């Protein structure tokens, strides 16, 4: 059984989606639709913007969403039994699964990016990747680092790869302590805020208000959601989990494990880069992975 998985923030690259725009009229129409809905040309930032501009959360999120949806719309749902997305990618998954319309999803993704960027300014924080540390050492590391402030696991990306998020002092303390807990590497990430931590609370409240203003339907394909690591189709559960997601950990490892238990044997990454393919290989080597990112990839698939 096949699943589509959708990447999140960090997968963006300059000129992303340009070949899709030039090759596929359906992709171009979808992208122009997004430009209209957003009130500015996100495609200009994707196709010719600087790396720095593209890295701004308020632009990164709609850009990655749009790249993924241009591909997914052309590919269609045939033979896809389940879907999931990493953080921002969850919105692509839900749009693909018919739970949120494209117009609403573009608007809400842009709003989410803006809110997260603003929350990062309001409650300055940071994130760090901890590589090669046994999961059993996590609680001890967090307990000691919390003496310096708020810190929690933001992403369980794959066994031995956890991202922490929180107050700058607490995250820096965790990075210092991590080698003594068995980590092979610990480094602070270049981010504009402490995503998936309590420091995103201001964004969570605003996002809940924005989500209340859009229609969410039951998903036509089960979506394995980040905050709960289980397949969800109920509109009410989807709404609740999307709000929860901003301040909760992204349970990616647990989500892939749940999908495999649900019968998934192949995961196809739809969108920029190959981040999720690498993570999935480390979670379960039995899962076949591939990706569709460029116009050439899409043509080969079709």
C-alpha positions as CSV (number, residue, x, y, z in Angstrom):
1,X,0.0,0.0,0.0
2,X,1.2,3.5,-0.9
3,X,1.2,6.7,1.0
4,X,2.1,10.3,0.0
5,X,4.1,12.2,2.5
6,X,4.6,16.0,2.4
7,X,7.7,17.9,3.6
8,X,7.8,20.8,6.0
9,X,9.9,23.9,6.6
10,X,13.6,23.6,5.7
11,X,13.0,21.9,2.4
12,X,12.7,25.1,0.4
13,X,15.2,26.0,-2.3
14,X,15.7,28.9,-4.7
15,X,13.8,28.5,-8.1
16,X,11.6,25.8,-6.5
17,X,8.6,25.0,-8.7
18,X,9.7,27.1,-11.7
19,X,10.0,24.0,-14.0
20,X,6.5,22.8,-12.9
21,X,5.1,26.3,-13.7
22,X,6.7,26.3,-17.1
23,X,5.9,22.7,-18.0
24,X,2.4,22.0,-16.6
25,X,-0.5,24.4,-17.3
26,X,-2.4,22.9,-14.3
27,X,0.5,23.8,-12.0
28,X,0.8,27.3,-13.4
29,X,-3.0,27.9,-12.9
30,X,-2.8,26.7,-9.3
31,X,0.2,28.9,-8.6
32,X,-1.5,32.0,-10.1
33,X,-4.6,31.2,-8.0
34,X,-2.4,31.3,-4.9
35,X,-0.9,34.6,-6.0
36,X,-4.4,36.1,-6.2
37,X,-5.5,34.6,-2.9
38,X,-2.4,35.9,-1.0
39,X,-2.4,39.3,-2.5
40,X,1.2,39.1,-3.5
41,X,3.2,37.0,-5.9
42,X,4.6,34.1,-3.9
43,X,5.8,32.7,-7.2
44,X,8.3,35.6,-7.6
45,X,9.8,34.7,-4.2
46,X,9.9,31.0,-5.1
47,X,11.3,31.5,-8.6
48,X,13.7,34.4,-8.2
49,X,13.8,35.4,-4.5
50,X,16.9,35.3,-2.5
51,X,17.6,32.4,-0.1
52,X,17.2,34.8,2.8
53,X,13.8,35.9,1.6
54,X,12.6,32.4,1.0
55,X,13.8,31.4,4.5
56,X,11.4,33.9,6.1
57,X,8.7,31.7,7.7
58,X,5.8,33.8,6.3
59,X,7.1,33.0,2.8
60,X,8.6,29.5,3.3
61,X,5.3,27.9,4.4
62,X,3.1,29.0,1.5
63,X,6.0,28.3,-1.0
64,X,6.5,24.7,0.2
65,X,2.7,24.1,0.4
66,X,2.2,25.4,-3.1
67,X,5.1,23.3,-4.6
68,X,3.7,20.1,-3.0
69,X,0.1,20.8,-4.0
70,X,1.0,21.6,-7.7
71,X,2.6,18.1,-7.8
72,X,-0.2,16.3,-5.8
73,X,-3.0,17.9,-7.8
74,X,-1.6,16.6,-11.1
75,X,-0.8,13.1,-9.6
76,X,-4.2,12.6,-8.1
77,X,-5.3,10.1,-5.5
78,X,-5.2,6.8,-7.4
79,X,-3.8,4.0,-5.3
80,X,-2.9,6.3,-2.3
81,X,-4.2,4.6,0.9
82,X,-2.9,7.1,3.5
83,X,-1.1,10.4,3.8
84,X,0.9,12.5,6.3
85,X,3.0,15.6,6.4
86,X,5.8,16.9,8.6
87,X,4.6,20.0,10.5
88,X,3.6,22.5,7.7
89,X,3.4,19.4,5.4
90,X,0.3,18.3,7.4
91,X,-1.7,21.1,5.7
92,X,-0.6,19.7,2.2
93,X,-1.7,16.2,3.4
94,X,-5.1,17.5,4.6
95,X,-5.7,19.5,1.4
96,X,-4.7,16.5,-0.7
97,X,-7.1,14.3,1.4
98,X,-10.0,16.7,0.8
99,X,-10.3,17.9,4.4
100,X,-9.5,21.5,3.5
101,X,-10.1,23.3,0.2
102,X,-7.1,24.6,-1.7
103,X,-8.3,28.2,-1.3
104,X,-8.7,27.8,2.5
105,X,-5.4,25.9,2.8
106,X,-3.4,28.6,1.0
107,X,-4.9,31.3,3.2
108,X,-4.5,29.4,6.5
109,X,-0.9,28.3,5.7
110,X,0.1,31.9,5.0
111,X,-1.6,33.0,8.2
112,X,0.2,30.2,10.2
113,X,3.6,31.2,8.8
114,X,3.0,34.8,9.7
115,X,1.8,33.9,13.2
116,X,4.7,31.7,13.8
117,X,7.2,34.3,12.7
118,X,5.5,36.9,14.9
119,X,5.4,34.5,17.9
120,X,9.2,34.1,17.4
121,X,9.6,37.8,17.7
122,X,7.3,38.1,20.7
123,X,8.8,35.1,22.6
124,X,12.4,34.7,21.3
125,X,13.5,31.1,21.3
126,X,15.6,28.7,19.3
127,X,15.8,25.0,18.3
128,X,18.6,22.4,18.3
129,X,19.2,19.0,16.6
130,X,20.4,16.2,18.9
131,X,21.9,13.3,16.9
132,X,22.8,9.9,18.1
133,X,21.5,10.1,21.6
134,X,19.5,7.2,22.9
135,X,15.8,8.2,23.4
136,X,16.0,6.8,26.9
137,X,18.4,9.7,27.8
138,X,15.9,12.4,26.6
139,X,14.0,13.0,29.8
140,X,17.1,13.3,31.9
141,X,18.6,15.8,29.4
142,X,15.4,17.9,29.4
143,X,15.1,17.9,33.2
144,X,18.6,19.3,33.6
145,X,18.2,21.8,30.7
146,X,14.9,23.1,32.1
147,X,16.8,24.6,35.0
148,X,17.6,27.4,32.5
149,X,14.1,27.8,31.1
150,X,11.4,26.1,28.9
151,X,12.6,23.3,26.5
152,X,10.9,20.3,25.0
153,X,11.3,17.8,22.2
154,X,9.8,19.5,19.1
155,X,10.4,16.8,16.6
156,X,11.0,13.0,16.9
157,X,12.3,12.8,13.3
158,X,13.9,9.3,13.4
159,X,15.5,7.1,16.0
160,X,18.5,9.0,17.3
161,X,17.4,12.3,15.7
162,X,15.5,14.6,18.0
163,X,15.0,18.4,17.6
164,X,14.6,20.4,20.8
165,X,12.8,23.8,21.1
166,X,12.4,26.4,23.7
167,X,14.1,29.4,25.5
168,X,17.5,30.2,24.1
169,X,19.3,29.6,27.4
170,X,17.6,26.3,28.0
171,X,18.3,25.0,24.5
172,X,21.9,26.1,24.7
173,X,22.2,24.3,28.0
174,X,20.8,21.1,26.4
175,X,23.3,21.4,23.5
176,X,26.2,21.6,26.1
177,X,24.8,18.7,28.1
178,X,23.9,16.4,25.2
179,X,27.4,14.8,24.6
180,X,27.5,13.7,28.2
181,X,24.1,11.9,27.5
182,X,25.6,10.0,24.6
183,X,24.8,12.4,21.7
184,X,27.1,12.1,18.8
185,X,26.3,15.7,17.7
186,X,24.3,18.6,19.1
187,X,23.9,21.9,17.3
188,X,21.7,24.9,17.4
189,X,19.6,25.5,14.3
190,X,19.1,28.7,12.3
191,X,15.4,29.3,12.9
192,X,13.1,32.3,13.6
193,X,11.5,30.9,16.7
194,X,11.0,28.0,19.1
195,X,8.5,26.1,16.9
196,X,6.5,23.2,18.4
197,X,7.0,24.5,22.0
198,X,5.0,26.5,24.5
199,X,6.6,29.6,23.2
200,X,4.3,29.3,20.2
201,X,1.2,29.9,22.5
202,X,0.4,33.4,21.0
203,X,0.3,31.8,17.5
204,X,-1.8,28.9,18.7
205,X,-4.6,31.1,20.0
206,X,-4.7,33.2,16.8
207,X,-4.5,30.1,14.6
208,X,-7.5,28.6,16.5
209,X,-9.5,31.7,15.6
210,X,-8.4,31.5,11.9
211,X,-9.3,27.8,11.7
212,X,-12.7,28.5,13.2
213,X,-13.4,30.6,10.1
214,X,-12.8,27.9,7.6
215,X,-14.7,24.7,6.7
216,X,-12.9,21.5,7.6
217,X,-14.5,18.3,6.2
218,X,-13.9,14.6,7.0
219,X,-10.8,13.5,5.1
220,X,-11.4,11.2,2.2
221,X,-8.1,9.5,2.8
222,X,-6.8,8.8,6.3
223,X,-4.2,11.4,7.4
224,X,-1.7,10.3,10.1
225,X,-1.4,13.4,12.2
226,X,1.7,14.8,13.9
227,X,0.3,15.5,17.4
228,X,-1.3,12.1,17.9
229,X,0.7,9.7,15.5
230,X,-2.5,8.0,14.3
231,X,-4.7,8.0,11.2
232,X,-7.5,10.5,11.4
233,X,-10.5,11.2,9.2
234,X,-12.9,13.1,11.5
235,X,-13.2,16.8,10.8
236,X,-13.5,17.6,14.5
237,X,-10.3,15.7,15.3
238,X,-8.5,17.3,12.4
239,X,-9.3,20.8,13.7
240,X,-8.3,20.0,17.3
241,X,-5.0,18.3,16.2
242,X,-4.0,21.3,13.9
243,X,-4.3,23.7,16.9
244,X,-2.4,21.3,19.2
245,X,0.3,20.9,16.6
246,X,1.8,24.3,17.0
247,X,2.9,23.7,20.6
248,X,3.1,19.9,20.6
249,X,5.9,17.6,19.4
250,X,5.9,16.4,15.8
251,X,5.7,12.6,16.3
252,X,7.2,11.8,12.9
253,X,8.9,8.5,13.9
254,X,5.7,7.3,15.7
255,X,3.6,8.4,12.7
256,X,5.6,6.4,10.2
257,X,5.5,3.4,12.6
258,X,1.7,3.7,12.8
259,X,1.4,3.9,9.0
260,X,3.6,0.8,8.6
261,X,1.4,-1.0,11.1
262,X,-1.6,0.2,9.0
263,X,-0.2,-1.6,6.0
264,X,1.8,1.1,4.2
265,X,4.8,-0.4,2.4
266,X,5.8,2.6,0.1
267,X,6.1,6.3,1.0
268,X,6.4,8.8,-1.9
269,X,7.6,12.3,-0.8
270,X,5.7,15.0,-2.7
271,X,7.4,18.3,-2.7
272,X,10.9,19.9,-2.5
273,X,14.0,17.9,-1.6
274,X,14.4,14.5,0.0
275,X,14.4,15.1,3.8
276,X,11.5,12.8,4.6
277,X,12.8,9.9,2.5
278,X,16.0,9.9,4.6
279,X,14.1,10.0,7.8
280,X,11.7,7.2,6.8
281,X,14.7,5.0,5.8
282,X,16.1,5.4,9.3
283,X,12.7,4.7,10.9
284,X,11.9,1.5,8.9
285,X,14.3,0.1,6.3
286,X,11.5,-2.2,4.9
287,X,9.6,0.8,3.6
288,X,10.3,1.7,-0.1
289,X,10.8,5.4,-0.5
290,X,11.1,7.8,-3.5
291,X,10.3,11.4,-4.2
292,X,8.6,13.6,-6.8
293,X,10.0,17.2,-6.7
294,X,10.8,18.4,-10.3
295,X,8.9,18.5,-13.6
296,X,11.2,15.7,-14.8
297,X,10.2,13.5,-11.7
298,X,6.5,14.2,-12.4
299,X,6.8,13.4,-16.1
300,X,8.6,10.1,-15.3
301,X,5.8,9.2,-12.8
302,X,3.0,10.1,-15.3
